[in-house]
Amino acid sequence: MKIGSLTALLVLIFIGGYAQQITVSDSTGFHSLNEGAELTFKMETPETLKPRFTLEGGNGYGIQLDTLGNFYWKPGFDLVDRLEKKKEVNVMVQAEWKDGRRAHKALVFTVFHQNRPPQVEDLPIFYVKQSAVNNYQIPEQYVTDPDGDPLVFKSVQSQMPEGATLTSQGLLTWSPSRNQFNALRTTPLVIEFVVQDQPDKAETRGKIKIAQTQLDLPPEILLVPGDTSFTIKEDERIHFKIYASDPNGDENISNLGFVCSDQRVLSQSLVQNTSVQAEFTWSPGYYFVEEVEKQKIVEIIFFVLDKSNNRTQRKVSVTVLDTENMEEKDKFLFQKYRASLAQAKALIDLLDENHNQLSKAYKQAKKGKKNRSILNASLGATTGLAPVAMPNDPQSYKAVSAIGGTTVLTLGTLEATEVIGKSKNDITEKLKINVEIRNQLQLEGDNFARKYALKSRRREKDFDTDRDKLLPILNNQKLVTLELDASKRADLNVDNKALKKTFPDFSEM
C-alpha cells in the first residue's frame, strides 16, 4: 500500500451493532497523513458472501470507495489551512448484504498541513539609472507561495553587484557607479536571490535581470490581500500579510503597527516576523456582535513609521456579521438526538418487561385445570321422602313428595381461565399489541440513529421532521391497554453504552 509521507497511525472507530464485521486489509492501521499523500486499503468482512460497500460523509474531500471495498484518497494541498495545521475528517463506511443485513464503520483521519516551497516565475527586468538610488520591489504576483505562507527574501552575496542590497521583503536597492552603469549598456546583469517561506523556511531560487533605464519606487506599506473593505462572520478569521518598504533600507523603519476602533482587537493580533514584515490575524468570536445589532463595523489602520517620523498608513474596514454558534448548536442537536433515542429505549425496555409479565400470565392461564381449585358443593346425604300438603289451593289440599335431610351436589371441574383470573384471549391480544409497538419503535429508532449519526446530517431541516415521527409511536393509544408503569417511562437516565446496545448505529459525537 502506498502511503506517501505519513506521520502517525490511522484511527478506525467502529460504529453500529455489526461494525466489528468490517475490517481493513492493512494491519498497520495508519490514521494520520499529510496533504498530497496517497492512502489505499481494502475494506473486508469475515463472511464468504461479500457485501456492497458505500461511503457517507466524504463529499468534497475526493475520497473514493468502490462497491468492492477498495479505498483510495489523496488529500489535496488546499484541505488544511496553514494556520490550522491539521484537520480531522470523519466518514462512514456501510456494508450491505443482499439479505438486507448492514454493518457500519466510522473512519477518522487526521490530515496535517504539508508545506510546499515558494514558486518563482520569470521576473520583469530591473531598469536602473546612473548615480541614483534605484529600487526594485520583487512583484508579489511573480513570487508566490502555494500555501499562502509569508515570504522572506535573501541575497546570494557572490552574485550581488557592489553596493547592491536586497531586503527581507524583496526590495532590491542599488546605486550603480558610472563604470557599472556603462557595463550594463552592452551586458545586462543577472543576479540570483533566495526566497524563503515562513515559518518552515523552504527555499527557492529566482533570477533578476538588470538593465539600463530610469525607474524609482516610492516607499509604501503593502497589505495582502489589498482590499480596503471586508465582511466576515463571527466564527471566521481575517488575515493580512503586511510589508513595509523604505527607499533608505530596512534600518530606517522604526515602527510597524496598527490602531483599531474597537479595543477588543488586541495588539497580540499583530505578529512581527521582521522589522519590515508582519502578519495580522484576528477572529471576532461568537460574542463580538450583540444579537440586537446584527452586525458591527470595525476600522483598522495599519501604519509604518521611519526614523524621521514619516508616516504611511492604510485603513481597512471590517464588517462583522452576527453568526449562529455552530458548536453550541451541534451540542443542542446532539442532546435532542440522544434524548429521542433514550426515550425510545426507555419504552422498549418497559415493553420488554411487560412482554415477560404477559408471557408468564399466558403460561399460567394455559394450566387452568391443573392449577386452579375444583368447585364442589356438598349438601349432605338423602334421608327419605315424605308427603307434604300444599295449602295454597283454597278448594282442596294437594299432597306432593319432598326430599328430607341433605343431598350432595358436585359441579365438576371447570375451565379456570374462563372463571378465575384473566382470559387467555385478553392476554393474547395484549401480547400482540406489545410486539407490534416494540417492533415499530425498534425499526424507527434504528433508522433515526443511523441517519443522523453524523453532525452534518443533524443540521439538516429533515432532522426535526424525522424526530417527530417517533412521537406517535411513543404515545401510541394502545399503550393504555398494556397497563404500563408510567413512572418508569420518565426515567431517561441511560448511558451511551446502553443506548448503543439497543440502537447499534447510535453515535456519541
C-alpha positions in Angstrom: 0.0 0.0 0.0 1.4 3.4 -1.0 1.1 5.9 1.9 3.5 8.7 1.0 4.8 10.8 3.8 2.5 9.5 6.5 3.3 10.8 10.0 1.2 8.7 12.5 -1.4 6.0 13.0 -4.9 5.8 11.3 -7.6 5.6 13.9 -10.6 3.4 12.8 -13.6 3.8 15.1 -16.4 1.2 15.0 -19.9 2.4 14.9 -23.0 0.2 14.7 -24.0 -3.1 16.1 -22.3 -5.1 13.3 -19.3 -2.7 12.9 -17.0 -5.5 14.0 -17.7 -7.3 10.8 -15.8 -4.7 8.8 -12.0 -4.8 8.8 -9.2 -3.0 7.0 -6.7 -5.1 4.9 -3.8 -3.0 6.1 -2.9 -4.3 9.6 -0.6 -1.4 10.3 -3.6 0.9 10.8 -2.3 4.3 9.8 -4.5 7.2 10.9 -2.6 10.4 10.1 -1.3 11.6 6.7 0.0 14.8 5.1 -1.7 16.7 2.3 -0.8 15.2 -1.1 0.0 11.7 0.4 -1.8 8.7 -1.1 -3.7 6.3 1.2 -5.1 3.0 -0.1 -6.5 -0.1 1.7 -9.4 -2.5 1.3 -12.5 -2.9 3.5 -13.2 -6.5 4.2 -15.7 -8.7 6.1 -15.2 -12.2 7.6 -18.2 -13.6 5.7 -17.9 -15.6 2.5 -20.8 -13.6 0.9 -19.3 -10.3 0.0 -21.4 -7.1 0.7 -21.7 -3.9 -1.3 -19.8 -1.0 0.2 -20.8 2.6 0.2 -19.4 5.8 1.7 -21.1 8.6 3.5 -19.7 12.0 4.5 -16.8 12.0 2.1 -18.2 14.7 -0.3 -15.8 17.5 -1.1 -12.7 15.6 0.1 -12.1 13.5 -3.0 -12.3 10.2 -1.1 -13.0 7.1 -3.3 -14.5 3.8 -2.2 -15.8 1.4 -4.8 -18.5 -1.3 -4.1 -15.9 -3.9 -3.5 -14.4 -2.0 -0.6 -11.2 -0.6 -2.3 -10.4 2.7 -0.6 -8.3 5.5 -2.1 -7.6 9.0 -1.0 -5.0 11.7 -1.8 -5.9 14.8 0.2 -5.5 18.0 -1.7 -2.9 20.6 -0.7 -5.8 23.0 0.0 -7.5 20.8 2.5 -5.8 22.0 5.7 -5.2 25.7 6.3 -1.6 26.7 7.1 -2.7 28.3 10.3 -4.9 25.4 11.2 -2.0 22.9 10.9 -4.3 19.8 11.0 -7.8 18.8 10.2 -10.0 15.9 11.3 -12.0 14.2 8.6 -14.9 11.8 9.5 -16.5 9.4 7.1 -18.9 6.5 7.4 -18.5 3.2 5.6 -21.5 1.0 5.1 -21.6 -2.7 4.1 -24.9 -4.1 2.8 -25.6 -7.7 2.1 -28.2 -9.0 -0.3 -30.3 -10.4 2.5 -30.7 -6.8 3.9 -28.1 -7.0 6.7 -26.0 -4.0 7.2 -22.8 -3.0 9.1 -21.2 0.3 9.6 -17.7 1.6 10.4 -16.6 5.1 11.1 -13.2 6.2 9.8 -11.4 9.1 11.4 -8.4 10.7 9.6 -6.1 13.4 10.8 -4.7 15.3 7.9 -1.7 17.5 8.5 -0.7 20.6 6.5 2.1 19.8 4.1 4.4 22.8 3.4 5.4 23.5 -0.2 8.3 25.7 -1.3 7.7 29.1 -2.9 7.3 29.4 -6.6 9.2 32.0 -8.7 8.3 32.9 -12.3 10.3 35.0 -14.7 10.5 38.5 -13.3 10.3 41.8 -15.1 13.6 43.5 -15.9 15.0 45.8 -13.3 15.8 49.1 -15.1 18.3 51.4 -13.3 19.7 54.9 -13.8 23.2 56.1 -13.1 24.3 57.6 -9.8 20.9 57.3 -8.3 19.2 55.1 -5.7 17.3 52.5 -7.8 14.7 50.4 -6.0 13.1 47.2 -7.4 10.4 45.6 -5.4 10.1 42.0 -6.5 6.5 41.8 -7.6 4.3 39.5 -5.4 2.4 38.2 -8.4 5.6 36.6 -9.7 6.8 35.2 -6.4 4.1 33.3 -4.6 3.7 30.6 -2.0 1.1 27.8 -2.8 0.3 27.6 0.9 0.0 31.4 1.4 3.0 31.5 3.8 4.8 34.8 4.4 7.9 35.1 2.3 11.4 36.4 3.2 14.0 37.2 0.6 17.7 36.6 0.9 20.5 37.7 -1.4 23.3 35.5 -2.9 26.2 37.6 -1.9 28.6 36.1 -4.5 26.3 37.4 -7.3 25.3 40.8 -5.9 26.9 43.8 -7.6 29.0 46.1 -5.4 26.7 48.4 -3.4 23.5 46.5 -4.0 21.3 45.3 -1.2 18.3 43.0 -1.1 15.9 43.4 1.9 14.0 40.6 3.5 10.7 41.8 1.9 12.2 41.6 -1.6 13.3 45.2 -2.2 16.5 45.4 -4.3 18.3 48.7 -3.9 21.3 49.7 -5.9 23.1 52.9 -6.9 25.4 51.9 -9.8 28.6 53.8 -10.4 29.5 55.2 -13.7 31.6 52.2 -14.7 28.9 49.8 -13.6 26.2 51.7 -15.5 28.3 51.7 -18.6 28.9 48.0 -18.4 25.1 47.3 -18.4 24.9 49.1 -21.8 26.4 46.0 -23.5 25.9 43.2 -21.0 22.8 43.2 -18.8 23.5 41.8 -15.3 21.7 38.7 -14.0 21.7 38.1 -10.2 20.1 35.3 -8.2 18.2 35.6 -4.9 16.7 33.1 -2.5 13.0 33.3 -1.4 12.2 31.5 1.9 8.7 30.8 3.3 7.9 31.2 7.0 8.0 29.5 9.4 9.1 26.3 7.6 11.9 28.0 5.7 11.5 26.1 2.5 13.6 27.8 -0.2 13.5 28.5 -4.0 16.0 30.5 -6.1 15.0 33.2 -8.6 16.7 35.5 -11.0 16.6 39.2 -11.7 17.8 40.7 -14.9 19.2 44.3 -14.5 19.4 46.7 -17.5 19.8 50.5 -18.0 16.7 52.7 -17.6 15.3 55.3 -15.2 13.0 53.8 -12.6 12.2 54.7 -9.0 9.8 53.1 -6.5 8.2 55.2 -3.7 8.0 54.0 -0.1 4.8 52.4 1.0 3.1 49.9 3.2 1.6 46.9 1.4 -1.3 44.7 2.7 -2.0 41.3 1.2 -4.9 41.0 0.4 -5.1 44.6 -0.8 -8.8 45.2 -0.4 -10.0 48.0 1.9 -13.3 46.5 2.9 -14.2 43.0 4.2 -17.3 41.3 5.5 -16.8 38.3 7.8 -18.9 36.2 10.2 -18.1 36.0 13.9 -16.6 32.5 13.5 -14.4 33.4 10.6 -10.8 34.7 10.6 -9.3 37.7 8.8 -5.6 37.6 7.9 -3.2 40.1 6.4 0.4 39.9 5.4 2.0 43.3 5.9 5.1 44.6 4.1 6.8 47.8 4.8 9.3 49.3 2.4 11.6 52.3 2.7 13.9 53.7 0.0 16.6 54.2 2.6 16.7 50.5 3.6 15.3 48.3 6.4 17.2 50.1 9.1 15.3 53.3 8.5 12.0 51.8 9.7 11.4 52.4 13.3 7.9 51.0 14.0 5.2 48.9 12.3 1.8 48.5 13.9 -1.9 49.2 13.9 -4.7 51.0 15.8 -8.3 49.9 15.9 -11.7 51.5 16.6 -12.6 48.6 18.9 -10.4 47.9 21.9 -11.3 44.2 21.8 -9.0 43.8 18.9 -5.8 43.1 20.9 -2.3 44.1 20.0 -1.3 40.4 20.0 -3.2 40.1 16.8 -0.2 41.5 15.0 2.9 39.3 14.9 6.1 40.9 13.5 8.3 38.4 11.7 10.9 41.0 10.8 11.2 44.8 11.2 9.5 45.3 7.8 7.2 42.3 7.7 4.3 41.3 9.9 1.1 39.2 10.0 -2.3 40.3 11.3 -4.7 37.5 12.3 -8.0 38.1 14.1 -11.2 36.2 14.7 -14.1 38.1 16.4 -15.7 35.2 18.2 -19.4 34.4 18.7 -20.0 37.1 21.3 -18.4 40.0 19.5 -21.7 41.3 18.0 -24.8 41.7 20.1 -27.9 40.0 18.7 -29.8 43.2 18.5 -27.0 44.8 16.4 -26.9 42.1 13.7 -23.6 43.5 12.6 -20.7 45.7 13.8 -18.2 47.7 11.7 -14.6 47.8 12.9 -11.9 50.1 11.4 -8.3 49.0 11.5 -5.4 51.4 10.5 -2.0 49.8 9.7 0.9 52.2 9.8 4.7 52.3 9.4 7.0 55.0 10.9 10.6 55.7 9.8 13.2 57.3 12.0 12.2 60.7 10.7 8.6 60.1 11.9 7.3 60.0 8.4 4.1 58.0 8.5 2.4 55.9 5.9 -0.9 54.1 6.6 -3.6 52.0 5.2 -7.2 51.8 6.6 -9.3 48.6 6.4 -13.0 48.4 7.2 -14.2 45.1 8.6 -18.0 44.4 8.9 -18.6 41.6 11.4 -22.0 39.8 11.0 -23.8 38.1 13.9 -23.4 34.4 13.4 -25.1 31.3 14.9 -22.8 29.4 17.2 -22.5 26.1 15.4 -20.6 24.5 18.2 -23.4 25.2 20.7 -26.0 24.2 18.1 -24.3 20.9 17.4 -24.3 20.2 21.2 -28.0 21.1 21.3 -28.9 18.9 18.3 -27.0 16.0 19.8 -29.0 16.3 23.0 -32.2 16.2 21.0 -30.8 13.2 19.0 -29.8 11.4 22.2 -33.0 12.3 24.1 -35.2 10.9 21.4 -33.3 7.6 21.4 -33.2 7.5 25.2 -37.0 7.9 25.3 -37.4 5.2 22.7 -35.1 2.9 24.6 -37.0 3.5 27.9 -40.2 2.5 26.2 -38.6 -0.6 24.6 -37.2 -1.7 28.0 -40.6 -1.2 29.5 -42.3 -3.2 26.7 -39.8 -6.0 27.1 -40.6 -6.1 30.8 -44.3 -6.1 30.1 -43.9 -8.8 27.5 -42.2 -11.1 30.1 -45.1 -10.5 32.5 -47.7 -11.2 29.9 -45.9 -14.4 28.8 -45.9 -15.6 32.3 -49.6 -14.9 32.7 -50.3 -16.6 29.5 -48.4 -19.8 30.5 -50.2 -19.8 33.8 -53.6 -19.4 32.1 -52.9 -22.4 29.9 -52.6 -24.6 33.0 -56.0 -23.6 34.2 -57.5 -27.1 35.0 -54.3 -28.3 36.6 -53.6 -25.4 38.8 -57.0 -24.0 39.7 -59.2 -25.5 42.5 -62.2 -27.6 41.7 -65.5 -26.3 43.0 -67.6 -28.9 45.0 -70.9 -28.2 46.7 -71.9 -30.7 49.4 -75.4 -30.8 50.9 -75.0 -33.9 53.0 -76.9 -37.3 52.4 -80.5 -38.0 51.4 -82.6 -39.3 54.4 -86.1 -40.0 52.9 -89.3 -39.0 51.1 -92.5 -37.7 52.8 -95.8 -36.3 51.6 -96.3 -32.6 52.2 -99.7 -30.8 52.0 -99.8 -27.6 49.9 -102.3 -25.1 51.5 -102.3 -22.7 48.6 -105.4 -24.2 46.9 -108.5 -22.9 48.7 -110.7 -25.7 47.5 -108.5 -28.7 48.5 -105.2 -29.6 49.9 -102.7 -31.3 47.5 -100.0 -33.7 48.6 -96.6 -33.7 47.0 -93.4 -35.6 47.7 -90.5 -33.7 49.4 -86.9 -34.6 50.0 -85.9 -34.6 53.6 -82.5 -34.1 55.0 -79.5 -33.2 52.8 -78.0 -34.3 49.5 -74.5 -34.0 47.7 -74.1 -31.7 44.7 -70.8 -31.8 42.6 -70.3 -29.1 39.9 -67.3 -30.8 38.5 -64.1 -29.4 37.1 -64.4 -26.0 35.3 -62.0 -24.2 32.9 -60.3 -21.9 35.4 -59.1 -19.3 32.9 -62.7 -18.5 32.0 -63.8 -18.4 35.6 -60.9 -17.3 37.7 -58.4 -14.7 36.6 -57.9 -13.2 33.1 -59.0 -14.6 29.8 -56.4 -16.2 27.5 -57.8 -14.2 24.6 -57.3 -10.9 26.5 -53.7 -11.8 27.3 -53.0 -12.9 23.7 -54.4 -9.6 22.4 -52.1 -7.6 24.7 -49.1 -9.7 23.6 -49.9 -8.8 20.0 -50.1 -5.1 20.8 -46.8 -5.2 22.7 -44.9 -6.9 19.9 -46.4 -4.6 17.3 -45.4 -1.4 19.1 -42.0 -2.6 20.1 -41.1 -3.7 16.5 -42.2 -0.5 15.1 -40.3 1.5 17.7 -37.1 -0.5 17.2 -37.3 -0.1 13.4 -37.8 3.7 13.5 -35.2 4.1 16.3 -32.6 2.2 14.2 -33.3 4.3 11.2 -33.1 7.5 13.1 -29.9 6.6 14.9 -28.2 5.6 11.6 -29.4 8.6 9.5 -28.3 11.2 12.0 -25.1 9.6 13.3 -23.1 12.5 11.7 -23.2 16.1 12.9 -23.7 17.4 9.4 -26.8 15.3 9.0 -28.4 16.6 12.2 -28.1 20.2 10.9 -30.4 19.4 8.0 -34.1 20.6 8.1 -35.4 17.0 8.0 -33.9 16.2 11.5 -36.9 17.6 13.5 -39.3 16.1 11.0 -37.9 12.6 11.4 -37.6 13.1 15.1 -41.4 13.9 15.3 -42.1 10.5 13.6 -41.1 8.8 16.8 -43.8 10.7 18.8 -46.8 8.8 17.5 -45.2 5.5 18.4 -44.0 6.7 21.9 -47.6 8.0 22.5 -49.5 5.1 20.9 -53.0 5.0 22.3 -52.9 1.2 22.5 -50.2 1.5 25.3 -53.0 2.2 27.7 -54.3 -1.3 27.3 -50.9 -2.7 28.3 -51.2 -1.0 31.8 -47.5 0.1 31.7 -45.9 1.7 34.7 -45.8 5.4 33.8 -43.2 6.2 36.4 -40.6 4.0 34.7 -41.0 5.7 31.3 -39.9 9.1 32.8 -36.5 7.6 33.8 -34.3 8.5 30.8 -31.0 8.2 32.8 -29.3 5.9 30.4 -25.6 5.9 29.4 -24.3 5.9 25.8 -23.2 2.2 26.1 -26.7 1.1 26.9 -28.1 3.2 24.1 -25.6 1.7 21.6 -26.7 -1.7 22.8 -30.3 -1.0 21.9 -29.5 1.1 18.8 -26.2 -0.1 17.3 -25.8 2.9 14.9 -26.0 5.4 17.7 -23.2 8.0 17.5 -21.6 9.5 20.6 -20.3 12.6 18.7 
